[in-house]
Amino acid sequence: MSRIPEDDINRIKCEISIQRLAESQNVKLKKHGKDLLGLCPFHNDHEPSLVITPSENLWHCLGACNCGGSVIDWVMRAEGVSFKHAVELLKNDMPTDSQHTQPVKRSTTKKLSSPLAANADQQTGTGVKSCVLPF
């Protein structure tokens, strides 16, 4: 059995948001100071006991589960899989280096004409002057 490189594990823990992972599983989160609170999806929760700390990208259930951890721990619990399988599932959802594209040096889209005429403020009678931003 091959060992998962520590860099891969750290990258997953840093780049995949626990908040977005929870929200993707229909967990409604509400701000509570620096944390987010919601109903824990891992037990029959009636009072918000799930605490997510976005700054540390960690979660913890203060209710019946009394468990928590990183995005890997979340997937292990949600999917009922091993650590290695959870890492593989999360890696599959991450963009690989080959999926990143080179930045476009110049625009390839056609520039649209301005929806407002230069004298639009005179036509509407609003007295609002149009603003032209240099791009």
N, CA, C and O atoms as a MOPAC input file, in Angstrom:
PM7 MOZYME 1SCF
protein

 N      0.85100 1    -1.16700 1     0.00000 1
 C      0.00000 1     0.00000 1     0.00000 1
 C      0.89900 1     1.23400 1     0.00000 1
 O      1.79300 1     1.36100 1     0.83600 1
 N      0.65300 1     2.14200 1    -0.94800 1
 C      1.48900 1     3.33200 1    -1.05400 1
 C      1.06300 1     4.39300 1    -0.04700 1
 O     -0.10900 1     4.51200 1     0.30800 1
 N      2.02600 1     5.13600 1     0.38800 1
 C      1.79300 1     6.20600 1     1.36000 1
 C      1.44000 1     7.48900 1     0.61400 1
 O      2.01900 1     7.79300 1    -0.42800 1
 N      0.48600 1     8.23500 1     1.15900 1
 C      0.06900 1     9.50100 1     0.55700 1
 C      1.07900 1    10.56900 1     0.96800 1
 O      1.33800 1    10.75200 1     2.15700 1
 N      1.65200 1    11.27800 1    -0.01000 1
 C      2.62300 1    12.32100 1     0.33400 1
 C      2.01400 1    13.38400 1     1.25100 1
 O      0.87700 1    13.81300 1     1.05200 1
 N      2.77400 1    13.79600 1     2.24300 1
 C      2.32600 1    14.80600 1     3.21300 1
 C      1.94600 1    16.11500 1     2.52300 1
 O      1.02900 1    16.80900 1     2.96200 1
 N      2.65400 1    16.45200 1     1.43900 1
 C      2.33900 1    17.67700 1     0.69100 1
 C      0.93200 1    17.61500 1     0.11200 1
 O      0.21900 1    18.61800 1     0.11100 1
 N      0.52100 1    16.43600 1    -0.38500 1
 C     -0.82800 1    16.26600 1    -0.92900 1
 C     -1.87800 1    16.45100 1     0.15800 1
 O     -2.90500 1    17.09200 1    -0.06400 1
 N     -1.62100 1    15.89900 1     1.31200 1
 C     -2.55600 1    16.00500 1     2.43600 1
 C     -2.69400 1    17.46200 1     2.86700 1
 O     -3.80500 1    17.95600 1     3.05600 1
 N     -1.56600 1    18.14600 1     3.02000 1
 C     -1.59400 1    19.55700 1     3.42900 1
 C     -2.27100 1    20.43300 1     2.38700 1
 O     -3.00000 1    21.36300 1     2.73400 1
 N     -2.03500 1    20.14100 1     1.11300 1
 C     -2.66300 1    20.91900 1     0.03600 1
 C     -4.17700 1    20.76800 1     0.09000 1
 O     -4.90400 1    21.75200 1    -0.04900 1
 N     -4.65200 1    19.55600 1     0.28800 1
 C     -6.09400 1    19.30300 1     0.38400 1
 C     -6.68000 1    20.05900 1     1.56700 1
 O     -7.71600 1    20.71100 1     1.43900 1
 N     -6.02300 1    19.97400 1     2.71200 1
 C     -6.51300 1    20.63000 1     3.92000 1
 C     -6.54200 1    22.15100 1     3.78200 1
 O     -7.37400 1    22.81500 1     4.40000 1
 N     -5.64200 1    22.70000 1     2.97800 1
 C     -5.58000 1    24.15000 1     2.80600 1
 C     -6.49100 1    24.65300 1     1.69300 1
 O     -7.10800 1    25.71000 1     1.82600 1
 N     -6.58000 1    23.90400 1     0.59500 1
 C     -7.25600 1    24.41200 1    -0.59000 1
 C     -8.73500 1    24.08200 1    -0.68200 1
 O     -9.46200 1    24.74500 1    -1.42200 1
 N     -9.19600 1    23.08500 1     0.04100 1
 C    -10.61700 1    22.74300 1    -0.01400 1
 C    -11.28500 1    23.31000 1     1.23500 1
 O    -10.91900 1    22.97100 1     2.36000 1
 N    -12.26600 1    24.17400 1     1.01700 1
 C    -12.94200 1    24.86500 1     2.10800 1
 C    -13.94400 1    23.94700 1     2.80600 1
 O    -14.82300 1    23.37100 1     2.16500 1
 N    -13.80300 1    23.81800 1     4.11800 1
 C    -14.75900 1    23.02900 1     4.89100 1
 C    -16.13600 1    23.68600 1     4.84800 1
 O    -17.15600 1    22.99600 1     4.85400 1
 N    -16.16500 1    25.00900 1     4.80600 1
 C    -17.44300 1    25.72200 1     4.72400 1
 C    -18.17800 1    25.34200 1     3.44000 1
 O    -19.36400 1    25.01500 1     3.48000 1
 N    -17.49400 1    25.38300 1     2.32000 1
 C    -18.13100 1    25.04500 1     1.04100 1
 C    -18.49700 1    23.57000 1     0.97300 1
 O    -19.51500 1    23.20900 1     0.38100 1
 N    -17.68600 1    22.72700 1     1.56700 1
 C    -17.98500 1    21.30000 1     1.59500 1
 C    -19.27300 1    21.05100 1     2.37000 1
 O    -20.12700 1    20.28700 1     1.92200 1
 N    -19.42000 1    21.68900 1     3.52700 1
 C    -20.63400 1    21.54400 1     4.33500 1
 C    -21.84400 1    22.10900 1     3.59800 1
 O    -22.90400 1    21.48400 1     3.56100 1
 N    -21.68000 1    23.29300 1     3.01100 1
 C    -22.78900 1    23.91100 1     2.28500 1
 C    -23.19900 1    23.08100 1     1.06800 1
 O    -24.37100 1    23.07100 1     0.69000 1
 N    -22.24400 1    22.38800 1     0.45800 1
 C    -22.57800 1    21.54000 1    -0.69000 1
 C    -23.42800 1    20.34300 1    -0.27300 1
 O    -24.07000 1    19.70700 1    -1.10900 1
 N    -23.42600 1    20.04300 1     1.01800 1
 C    -24.25500 1    18.95500 1     1.54400 1
 C    -25.48900 1    19.51700 1     2.25300 1
 O    -26.06300 1    18.88400 1     3.13900 1
 N    -25.88100 1    20.73300 1     1.83300 1
 C    -27.10000 1    21.40300 1     2.30000 1
 C    -27.11000 1    21.74100 1     3.78700 1
 O    -28.17500 1    21.80000 1     4.40200 1
 N    -25.94300 1    21.96100 1     4.36600 1
 C    -25.86200 1    22.43000 1     5.74900 1
 C    -25.97100 1    23.95100 1     5.70600 1
 O    -25.14300 1    24.62400 1     5.09200 1
 N    -26.99600 1    24.48600 1     6.36000 1
 C    -27.19900 1    25.93800 1     6.43300 1
 C    -26.35100 1    26.47700 1     7.57200 1
 O    -26.49000 1    26.04900 1     8.71800 1
 N    -25.47000 1    27.42000 1     7.25200 1
 C    -24.55300 1    27.97400 1     8.25000 1
 C    -24.88900 1    29.42700 1     8.53300 1
 O    -25.24500 1    30.19200 1     7.63700 1
 N    -24.76500 1    29.78500 1     9.80700 1
 C    -24.98200 1    31.16600 1    10.23400 1
 C    -23.74500 1    31.65200 1    10.96700 1
 O    -23.13000 1    30.92100 1    11.74200 1
 N    -23.39400 1    32.91100 1    10.70100 1
 C    -22.21700 1    33.50800 1    11.32100 1
 C    -22.43800 1    33.66500 1    12.83000 1
 O    -23.50400 1    34.09000 1    13.27500 1
 N    -21.41700 1    33.31600 1    13.59500 1
 C    -21.42700 1    33.46000 1    15.04900 1
 C    -20.02000 1    33.87700 1    15.45500 1
 O    -19.16800 1    33.03800 1    15.74700 1
 N    -19.79100 1    35.19900 1    15.46900 1
 C    -18.43900 1    35.69600 1    15.72100 1
 C    -17.54700 1    35.33500 1    14.54800 1
 O    -17.88500 1    35.61600 1    13.39800 1
 N    -16.40100 1    34.71000 1    14.83100 1
 C    -15.48900 1    34.27500 1    13.77200 1
 C    -15.85600 1    32.90500 1    13.22200 1
 O    -15.29500 1    32.46400 1    12.21900 1
 N    -16.79800 1    32.23400 1    13.87500 1
 C    -17.18400 1    30.88100 1    13.48700 1
 C    -18.50800 1    30.86900 1    12.74400 1
 O    -19.19200 1    31.88600 1    12.63500 1
 N    -18.85100 1    29.69800 1    12.23700 1
 C    -20.13900 1    29.45800 1    11.59800 1
 C    -20.81800 1    28.31900 1    12.34100 1
 O    -20.16900 1    27.34200 1    12.71300 1
 N    -22.12400 1    28.44200 1    12.55900 1
 C    -22.88200 1    27.40400 1    13.25800 1
 C    -23.93200 1    26.81700 1    12.33000 1
 O    -24.48100 1    27.50600 1    11.47000 1
 N    -24.20000 1    25.53000 1    12.52200 1
 C    -25.23200 1    24.87100 1    11.73500 1
 C    -25.64000 1    23.56600 1    12.39000 1
 O    -25.05400 1    23.12900 1    13.38100 1
 N    -26.67100 1    22.95000 1    11.80100 1
 C    -27.11200 1    21.64400 1    12.27700 1
 C    -26.13500 1    20.59100 1    11.77500 1
 O    -25.79300 1    20.57200 1    10.59200 1
 N    -25.69100 1    19.72700 1    12.65800 1
 C    -24.74100 1    18.68500 1    12.28600 1
 C    -25.45300 1    17.64400 1    11.41300 1
 O    -26.49400 1    17.11800 1    11.80500 1
 N    -24.90100 1    17.34600 1    10.24100 1
 C    -25.53500 1    16.36900 1     9.36300 1
 C    -25.27200 1    14.91500 1     9.76700 1
 O    -25.81500 1    13.99000 1     9.16300 1
 N    -24.44000 1    14.72000 1    10.78600 1
 C    -24.04800 1    13.36800 1    11.15600 1
 C    -24.88700 1    12.76000 1    12.27500 1
 O    -24.70600 1    11.59500 1    12.62800 1
 N    -25.79500 1    13.54000 1    12.82600 1
 C    -26.74400 1    12.99800 1    13.81000 1
 C    -28.03400 1    13.81700 1    13.73600 1
 O    -28.06800 1    14.85900 1    13.08100 1
 N    -29.07000 1    13.36500 1    14.38700 1
 C    -30.36600 1    14.02900 1    14.37200 1
 C    -30.27900 1    15.28400 1    15.24800 1
 O    -30.56800 1    15.24900 1    16.44400 1
 N    -29.88000 1    16.36800 1    14.63200 1
 C    -29.59300 1    17.61400 1    15.35300 1
 C    -30.79200 1    18.56300 1    15.27300 1
 O    -31.31800 1    18.81300 1    14.18800 1
 N    -31.22400 1    19.09300 1    16.43100 1
 C    -32.33600 1    20.05200 1    16.47300 1
 C    -31.84800 1    21.44700 1    16.84500 1
 O    -32.49300 1    22.44000 1    16.50900 1
 N    -30.72900 1    21.52700 1    17.52600 1
 C    -30.09000 1    22.78900 1    17.88900 1
 C    -28.71800 1    22.81200 1    17.22900 1
 O    -28.01100 1    21.80400 1    17.24700 1
 N    -28.33100 1    23.94000 1    16.64900 1
 C    -27.02600 1    23.97900 1    15.97600 1
 C    -25.88400 1    23.56300 1    16.90100 1
 O    -25.60900 1    24.21400 1    17.90900 1
 N    -25.23400 1    22.47600 1    16.53700 1
 C    -24.09600 1    22.00700 1    17.32400 1
 C    -22.83300 1    21.88600 1    16.47400 1
 O    -21.75500 1    21.59800 1    16.99400 1
 N    -22.96800 1    22.10600 1    15.17500 1
 C    -21.81800 1    22.06200 1    14.27700 1
 C    -21.15300 1    23.43100 1    14.26500 1
 O    -21.79800 1    24.44000 1    13.97900 1
 N    -19.86300 1    23.46000 1    14.57700 1
 C    -19.08800 1    24.70200 1    14.56900 1
 C    -18.00700 1    24.56800 1    13.50600 1
 O    -17.21200 1    23.62900 1    13.52200 1
 N    -17.99400 1    25.51800 1    12.58800 1
 C    -16.95500 1    25.56300 1    11.56000 1
 C    -16.13800 1    26.82500 1    11.78200 1
 O    -16.68500 1    27.91900 1    11.92300 1
 N    -14.82900 1    26.65900 1    11.81200 1
 C    -13.91300 1    27.77500 1    11.97900 1
 C    -13.19600 1    27.99300 1    10.65000 1
 O    -12.19100 1    27.33900 1    10.37400 1
 N    -13.71300 1    28.91600 1     9.81700 1
 C    -13.13000 1    29.12000 1     8.48700 1
 C    -11.65100 1    29.51100 1     8.51700 1
 O    -10.89000 1    29.10800 1     7.63700 1
 N    -11.23900 1    30.28500 1     9.51200 1
 C     -9.84600 1    30.74200 1     9.56300 1
 C     -8.86400 1    29.58300 1     9.71600 1
 O     -7.71400 1    29.68000 1     9.28800 1
 N     -9.31700 1    28.49000 1    10.32300 1
 C     -8.46600 1    27.31700 1    10.50100 1
 C     -8.88700 1    26.16700 1     9.59600 1
 O     -8.21400 1    25.13800 1     9.53900 1
 N    -10.01300 1    26.34400 1     8.88100 1
 C    -10.58200 1    25.33300 1     7.99200 1
 C    -10.82900 1    24.01600 1     8.74300 1
 O    -10.48400 1    22.93500 1     8.26600 1
 N    -11.43800 1    24.14000 1     9.93400 1
 C    -11.74300 1    22.98100 1    10.77000 1
 C    -13.20800 1    22.99300 1    11.17300 1
 O    -13.85800 1    24.03900 1    11.14500 1
 N    -13.73100 1    21.82200 1    11.54900 1
 C    -15.11200 1    21.69300 1    12.01600 1
 C    -15.11900 1    20.85700 1    13.29800 1
 O    -14.20700 1    20.07400 1    13.56300 1
 N    -16.18300 1    21.05200 1    14.08300 1
 C    -16.35600 1    20.25000 1    15.30000 1
 C    -17.83800 1    20.19900 1    15.65000 1
 O    -18.53100 1    21.21500 1    15.59700 1
 N    -18.31200 1    19.03000 1    16.00300 1
 C    -19.68200 1    18.87100 1    16.48000 1
 C    -19.64500 1    18.84700 1    17.99900 1
 O    -18.97500 1    18.01200 1    18.60700 1
 N    -20.37600 1    19.77700 1    18.60000 1
 C    -20.43200 1    19.84600 1    20.05400 1
 C    -21.59400 1    19.02500 1    20.60900 1
 O    -21.81300 1    18.99200 1    21.82000 1
 N    -22.33000 1    18.36900 1    19.72800 1
 C    -23.49600 1    17.57700 1    20.11700 1
 C    -23.16200 1    16.10600 1    20.27900 1
 O    -22.10800 1    15.74300 1    20.80100 1
 N    -24.07700 1    15.26800 1    19.82300 1
 C    -23.98300 1    13.82500 1    20.00000 1
 C    -22.73000 1    13.21500 1    19.37400 1
 O    -22.18000 1    12.24800 1    19.90100 1
 N    -22.28000 1    13.77300 1    18.25800 1
 C    -21.09900 1    13.21600 1    17.57800 1
 C    -19.81900 1    13.45400 1    18.37400 1
 O    -18.97800 1    12.56600 1    18.51300 1
 N    -19.69500 1    14.66400 1    18.88700 1
 C    -18.48800 1    15.08700 1    19.59000 1
 C    -17.23300 1    14.70100 1    18.80500 1
 O    -16.29600 1    14.11700 1    19.34800 1
 N    -17.24100 1    15.04300 1    17.51300 1
 C    -16.09400 1    14.75000 1    16.67100 1
 C    -15.83000 1    15.95700 1    15.78000 1
 O    -16.61900 1    16.90200 1    15.76700 1
 N    -14.75400 1    15.93500 1    15.05500 1
 C    -14.42800 1    17.03100 1    14.16200 1
 C    -13.11400 1    16.78600 1    13.47600 1
 O    -12.56000 1    15.68800 1    13.51700 1
 N    -12.61900 1    17.84200 1    12.83700 1
 C    -11.33900 1    17.72900 1    12.16000 1
 C    -11.28700 1    18.54900 1    10.89100 1
 O    -11.86400 1    19.63400 1    10.80400 1
 N    -10.58700 1    18.01200 1     9.91300 1
 C    -10.36100 1    18.69700 1     8.64400 1
 C    -11.37700 1    18.24400 1     7.59600 1
 O    -12.30800 1    17.50100 1     7.90300 1
 N    -11.19000 1    18.69400 1     6.37400 1
 C    -12.06000 1    18.26600 1     5.27800 1
 C    -11.95100 1    16.76300 1     5.05000 1
 O    -12.91700 1    16.12200 1     4.63700 1
 N    -10.78600 1    16.20900 1     5.31400 1
 C    -10.59200 1    14.76100 1     5.14600 1
 C    -11.45300 1    14.00600 1     6.15100 1
 O    -12.10000 1    13.02000 1     5.79900 1
 N    -11.46400 1    14.46400 1     7.39800 1
 C    -12.29100 1    13.83100 1     8.42900 1
 C    -13.77600 1    13.93900 1     8.07600 1
 O    -14.54800 1    13.00900 1     8.31000 1
 N    -14.16400 1    15.08200 1     7.51200 1
 C    -15.56500 1    15.29400 1     7.10900 1
 C    -15.97300 1    14.24400 1     6.07200 1
 O    -17.01600 1    13.60400 1     6.20500 1
 N    -15.13800 1    14.07300 1     5.03600 1
 C    -15.45300 1    13.11800 1     3.96900 1
 C    -15.45200 1    11.69000 1     4.50100 1
 O    -16.29500 1    10.88200 1     4.10900 1
 N    -14.52200 1    11.37700 1     5.38300 1
 C    -14.49200 1    10.03400 1     5.97800 1
 C    -15.80600 1     9.73800 1     6.68000 1
 O    -16.36800 1     8.65200 1     6.53600 1
 N    -16.29000 1    10.70700 1     7.43800 1
 C    -17.53000 1    10.52000 1     8.19500 1
 C    -18.75600 1    10.53700 1     7.27700 1
 O    -19.65500 1     9.70800 1     7.42000 1
 N    -18.78800 1    11.48300 1     6.33800 1
 C    -19.95600 1    11.63300 1     5.46000 1
 C    -20.11100 1    10.45500 1     4.50200 1
 O    -21.22500 1    10.00600 1     4.23400 1
 N    -18.99400 1     9.96400 1     3.99200 1
 C    -19.03200 1     8.90100 1     2.98800 1
 C    -18.78800 1     7.51100 1     3.57000 1
 O    -18.98600 1     6.50600 1     2.88700 1
 N    -18.35600 1     7.45400 1     4.83100 1
 C    -18.07200 1     6.16300 1     5.45700 1
 C    -16.89700 1     5.45500 1     4.81500 1
 O    -16.93400 1     4.24400 1     4.59600 1
 N    -15.83800 1     6.22400 1     4.50800 1
 C    -14.67300 1     5.66300 1     3.82600 1
 C    -13.42000 1     5.82800 1     4.67500 1
 O    -13.42400 1     6.53000 1     5.68600 1
 N    -12.34800 1     5.16700 1     4.24300 1
 C    -11.06900 1     5.24900 1     4.94300 1
 C    -10.38600 1     6.58000 1     4.65800 1
 O    -10.80500 1     7.34000 1     3.78500 1
 N     -9.33000 1     6.84300 1     5.41100 1
 C     -8.54200 1     8.06400 1     5.21900 1
 C     -8.03300 1     8.13800 1     3.78300 1
 O     -8.17200 1     9.16900 1     3.12400 1
 N     -7.44800 1     7.05600 1     3.30200 1
 C     -6.87900 1     7.03800 1     1.95300 1
 C     -7.96000 1     7.28100 1     0.90300 1
 O     -7.74700 1     8.04400 1    -0.03900 1
 N     -9.10300 1     6.64700 1     1.05500 1
 C    -10.18400 1     6.81900 1     0.09100 1
 C    -10.71000 1     8.26200 1     0.13000 1
 O    -11.01200 1     8.83400 1    -0.91700 1
 N    -10.82200 1     8.84800 1     1.31600 1
 C    -11.27600 1    10.24000 1     1.44600 1
 C    -10.30800 1    11.18100 1     0.73900 1
 O    -10.73700 1    12.10800 1     0.05300 1
 N     -9.02200 1    10.95400 1     0.89800 1
 C     -8.01200 1    11.78400 1     0.23100 1
 C     -8.15600 1    11.65100 1    -1.28100 1
 O     -8.09200 1    12.64700 1    -2.00200 1
 N     -8.34900 1    10.43200 1    -1.76100 1
 C     -8.51200 1    10.21000 1    -3.19900 1
 C     -9.75600 1    10.92800 1    -3.73100 1
 O     -9.71200 1    11.53100 1    -4.80300 1
 N    -10.86300 1    10.86600 1    -2.98600 1
 C    -12.08400 1    11.55400 1    -3.40500 1
 C    -11.85800 1    13.06300 1    -3.48700 1
 O    -12.28800 1    13.71000 1    -4.44200 1
 N    -11.18900 1    13.61200 1    -2.49100 1
 C    -10.93000 1    15.05300 1    -2.47600 1
 C     -9.92700 1    15.45600 1    -3.55700 1
 O    -10.05600 1    16.52400 1    -4.15700 1
 N     -8.93600 1    14.61000 1    -3.80500 1
 C     -7.96000 1    14.90600 1    -4.85100 1
 C     -8.63800 1    14.93900 1    -6.21500 1
 O     -8.28000 1    15.75000 1    -7.06900 1
 N     -9.60500 1    14.07000 1    -6.42100 1
 C    -10.31000 1    14.02500 1    -7.70200 1
 C    -11.10900 1    15.29500 1    -7.95300 1
 O    -11.37000 1    15.64300 1    -9.10400 1
 N    -11.50100 1    15.98900 1    -6.89400 1
 C    -12.27200 1    17.22600 1    -7.03600 1
 C    -11.39300 1    18.45800 1    -7.18400 1
 O    -11.89200 1    19.54400 1    -7.47800 1
 N    -10.10400 1    18.30100 1    -6.98600 1
 C     -9.18800 1    19.43400 1    -7.08900 1
 C     -8.65700 1    19.54100 1    -8.50900 1
 O     -8.42000 1    18.52500 1    -9.16100 1
 N     -8.46500 1    20.78300 1    -9.00100 1
 C     -7.86000 1    20.93100 1   -10.32600 1
 C     -6.40100 1    20.51200 1   -10.28100 1
 O     -5.68900 1    20.81500 1    -9.32400 1
 N     -5.96300 1    19.82300 1   -11.30600 1
 C     -4.56100 1    19.42900 1   -11.39300 1
 C     -3.79400 1    20.50400 1   -12.14000 1
 O     -4.39000 1    21.38700 1   -12.75800 1
 N     -2.48400 1    20.43000 1   -12.08400 1
 C     -1.65300 1    21.42200 1   -12.77400 1
 C     -1.92400 1    21.42400 1   -14.27200 1
 O     -1.83300 1    22.47000 1   -14.91300 1
 N     -2.25500 1    20.26700 1   -14.83700 1
 C     -2.51400 1    20.20400 1   -16.27700 1
 C     -3.84600 1    20.86100 1   -16.63900 1
 O     -4.06900 1    21.21400 1   -17.79700 1
 N     -4.73500 1    21.02800 1   -15.64800 1
 C     -6.01700 1    21.66100 1   -15.90700 1
 C     -5.92900 1    23.17700 1   -15.87500 1
 O     -6.83100 1    23.86500 1   -16.35300 1
 N     -4.84600 1    23.70000 1   -15.31200 1
 C     -4.66800 1    25.15400 1   -15.28200 1
 C     -4.27400 1    25.61500 1   -16.68500 1
 O     -3.48100 1    24.96200 1   -17.36300 1
 N     -4.81800 1    26.71100 1   -17.09800 1
 C     -4.51200 1    27.22900 1   -18.42400 1
 C     -3.62600 1    28.44800 1   -18.30300 1
 O     -3.58900 1    29.11200 1   -17.26700 1
 N     -2.91800 1    28.73000 1   -19.37300 1
 C     -2.08400 1    29.92000 1   -19.42300 1
 C     -2.98200 1    31.15100 1   -19.44300 1
 O     -4.03800 1    31.12000 1   -20.07600 1
 N     -2.59600 1    32.23200 1   -18.77100 1
 C     -3.41100 1    33.44000 1   -18.82600 1
 C     -3.40100 1    34.01300 1   -20.24300 1
 O     -2.39900 1    33.92800 1   -20.95300 1
 N     -4.50900 1    34.58400 1   -20.63600 1
 C     -4.63200 1    35.18200 1   -21.95800 1
 C     -3.91100 1    36.51900 1   -21.94400 1
 O     -4.15900 1    37.35200 1   -21.07200 1
 N     -3.01400 1    36.72700 1   -22.91300 1
 C     -2.23100 1    37.96500 1   -22.97100 1
 C     -3.06800 1    39.13400 1   -23.46800 1
 O     -2.87400 1    40.26900 1   -23.03400 1
 N     -3.99900 1    38.86100 1   -24.37700 1
 C     -4.87900 1    39.91000 1   -24.86200 1
 C     -6.26800 1    39.32000 1   -25.01400 1
 O     -6.43400 1    38.10700 1   -25.14200 1
 N     -7.22200 1    40.15700 1   -24.99700 1
 C     -8.61200 1    39.71700 1   -25.05200 1
 C     -8.91700 1    39.02200 1   -26.37000 1
 O     -8.49500 1    39.46300 1   -27.43900 1
 N     -9.65800 1    37.92600 1   -26.26900 1
 C    -10.07400 1    37.20900 1   -27.46500 1
 C    -11.55200 1    37.43300 1   -27.73700 1
 O    -12.09400 1    36.91600 1   -28.71300 1
 N    -12.20400 1    38.20600 1   -26.87000 1
 C    -13.62500 1    38.48700 1   -27.07700 1
 C    -13.80200 1    39.85900 1   -27.70800 1
 O    -12.99800 1    40.76900 1   -27.50500 1
 N    -14.85200 1    39.97700 1   -28.46000 1
 C    -15.15700 1    41.22100 1   -29.14700 1
 C    -15.64600 1    42.25600 1   -28.13600 1
 O    -16.46300 1    41.94100 1   -27.27000 1
 N    -15.15900 1    43.46600 1   -28.24200 1
 C    -15.55400 1    44.53500 1   -27.33300 1
 C    -16.95800 1    45.01200 1   -27.69800 1
 O    -17.25700 1    45.27500 1   -28.86300 1
 N    -17.81000 1    45.11700 1   -26.67800 1
 C    -19.17900 1    45.56800 1   -26.89500 1
 C    -19.23500 1    47.08600 1   -26.93400 1
 O    -18.46600 1    47.76700 1   -26.25500 1
 N    -20.15100 1    47.60400 1   -27.73300 1
 C    -20.32200 1    49.04900 1   -27.77200 1
 C    -21.01100 1    49.50400 1   -26.49000 1
 O    -21.72600 1    48.73100 1   -25.85200 1
 N    -20.79500 1    50.74200 1   -26.12500 1
 C    -21.36400 1    51.28900 1   -24.90600 1
 C    -22.88800 1    51.35000 1   -25.01500 1
 O    -23.40600 1    51.80600 1   -26.03400 1
 N    -23.62000 1    50.89800 1   -23.98400 1
 C    -25.07300 1    50.94400 1   -24.04300 1
 C    -25.62900 1    52.35800 1   -23.90400 1
 O    -26.79800 1    52.59100 1   -24.21300 1
 N    -24.82800 1    53.28600 1   -23.45400 1
 C    -25.26500 1    54.67800 1   -23.28100 1
 C    -24.57300 1    55.58100 1   -24.28400 1
 O    -23.37200 1    55.45300 1   -24.52100 1
 N    -25.30700 1    56.46500 1   -24.85200 1
 C    -24.71300 1    57.46100 1   -25.74500 1
 C    -23.92800 1    58.45000 1   -24.89700 1
 O    -24.14800 1    58.56300 1   -23.69100 1
 N    -23.02000 1    59.15700 1   -25.53000 1
 C    -22.18500 1    60.11800 1   -24.80200 1
 C    -23.01800 1    61.20400 1   -24.15100 1
 O    -22.61200 1    61.75800 1   -23.12900 1
 N    -24.17200 1    61.52300 1   -24.71700 1
 C    -25.00000 1    62.57900 1   -24.15300 1
 C    -26.25200 1    62.00900 1   -23.48500 1
 O    -27.31300 1    62.63300 1   -23.52200 1
 N    -26.13600 1    60.84400 1   -22.88400 1
 C    -27.28600 1    60.16700 1   -22.28400 1
 C    -27.90400 1    60.98900 1   -21.16000 1
 O    -29.12200 1    60.96600 1   -20.98200 1
 N    -27.08500 1    61.71800 1   -20.39300 1
 C    -27.64800 1    62.48800 1   -19.28500 1
 C    -28.53600 1    63.61800 1   -19.79300 1
 O    -29.47400 1    64.02700 1   -19.10900 1
 N    -28.25100 1    64.11600 1   -20.97000 1
 C    -29.08700 1    65.16800 1   -21.54200 1
 C    -30.39200 1    64.59400 1   -22.08200 1
 O    -31.42800 1    65.25800 1   -22.04900 1
 N    -30.33900 1    63.34900 1   -22.58200 1
 C    -31.52400 1    62.72600 1   -23.15200 1
 C    -32.52200 1    62.30400 1   -22.08100 1
 O    -33.73100 1    62.41100 1   -22.28800 1
 N    -32.03900 1    61.83200 1   -20.95300 1
 C    -32.92600 1    61.33400 1   -19.91000 1
 C    -33.42600 1    62.44100 1   -19.00600 1
 O    -34.47800 1    62.30900 1   -18.38000 1
 N    -32.68800 1    63.52100 1   -18.93400 1
 C    -33.09600 1    64.63200 1   -18.08100 1
 C    -32.86700 1    64.35400 1   -16.61500 1
 O    -33.44600 1    65.02700 1   -15.76200 1
 N    -32.02200 1    63.36000 1   -16.29800 1
 C    -31.78700 1    63.00900 1   -14.89500 1
 C    -30.75500 1    63.90500 1   -14.26200 1
 O    -30.68700 1    64.00800 1   -13.03700 1
 N    -29.95200 1    64.55300 1   -15.07500 1
 C    -28.90200 1    65.38700 1   -14.52900 1
 C    -27.70500 1    64.58300 1   -14.07400 1
 O    -26.74400 1    65.15400 1   -13.55800 1
 N    -27.73400 1    63.26800 1   -14.24900 1
 C    -26.61600 1    62.41700 1   -13.86400 1
 C    -25.62000 1    62.39700 1   -15.00600 1
 O    -25.98000 1    62.10100 1   -16.14500 1
 N    -24.39600 1    62.70400 1   -14.71200 1
 C    -23.36400 1    62.71200 1   -15.75000 1
 C    -22.82700 1    61.31300 1   -15.92100 1
 O    -22.68800 1    60.55400 1   -14.96200 1
 N    -22.52600 1    60.98400 1   -17.17500 1
 C    -21.97100 1    59.66200 1   -17.42400 1
 C    -20.49700 1    59.67600 1   -17.07000 1
 O    -19.83300 1    60.70800 1   -17.16300 1
 N    -20.01200 1    58.56200 1   -16.67900 1
 C    -18.61800 1    58.41800 1   -16.25800 1
 C    -17.95400 1    57.43200 1   -17.20400 1
 O    -18.47100 1    56.33300 1   -17.40800 1
 N    -16.84500 1    57.79100 1   -17.77200 1
 C    -16.10000 1    56.90400 1   -18.65700 1
 C    -14.84500 1    56.49300 1   -17.90500 1
 O    -14.01800 1    57.32400 1   -17.53100 1
 N    -14.72600 1    55.18600 1   -17.69500 1
 C    -13.55800 1    54.66400 1   -17.00300 1
 C    -12.53100 1    54.21900 1   -18.02000 1
 O    -12.88600 1    53.55500 1   -18.99400 1
 N    -11.27000 1    54.56300 1   -17.82900 1
 C    -10.22600 1    54.10500 1   -18.75900 1
 C     -9.93600 1    52.64200 1   -18.51900 1
 O     -9.66800 1    52.24400 1   -17.38600 1
 N     -9.98300 1    51.85100 1   -19.53700 1
 C     -9.66800 1    50.42600 1   -19.42300 1
 C     -8.42900 1    50.11200 1   -20.21700 1
 O     -7.99300 1    48.96100 1   -20.25200 1

